[in-house]
Amino acid sequence: MLWSKRLGLNQPKTKKKVIEVGVWGPLASFMLGRNWGAVTIPLPFVCFILYWLESESETVWWPGLRVHEYQHVFQDEKNLCFVVTAIKYMYAHIVDGGYKKNRYEIEADLEADKAEDADWIGYEWAL
Ligand SMILES: [Zn+2]
């Protein structure tokens, strides 16, 4: 596919299949310009994680980003259906006061920090 490639990375155990894709090009540049590293898109039987890359040759530069995004996968798995995940996320986005204060983002950031503090022990899949 144009400006994207499927990443063959080690993955933690998940209920849904997770497809990790590296994306570069104009959309990725736009996202990186806003300090967004990736996005997790939960669908009925699969979760996509898109990582915004500077170029085709770049890889995911920080394992904590993968831990963060997988936390969103695990958040989605707690819900009956991906629509519930989307509604709860948007609700939190409004009630909590935006992206940085969104409880799901804070939880994902804490998990990434926890992994880094543990020197990635227990998170070897992310390295
Ligand atoms: Zn996030």
Boltz pocket constraint, residues with backbone or C-beta under 6 A from the ligand:
constraints:
  - pocket:
      binder: B
      contacts: [[A, 68], [A, 69], [A, 72], [A, 104], [A, 105], [A, 108]]
      max_distance: 6.0
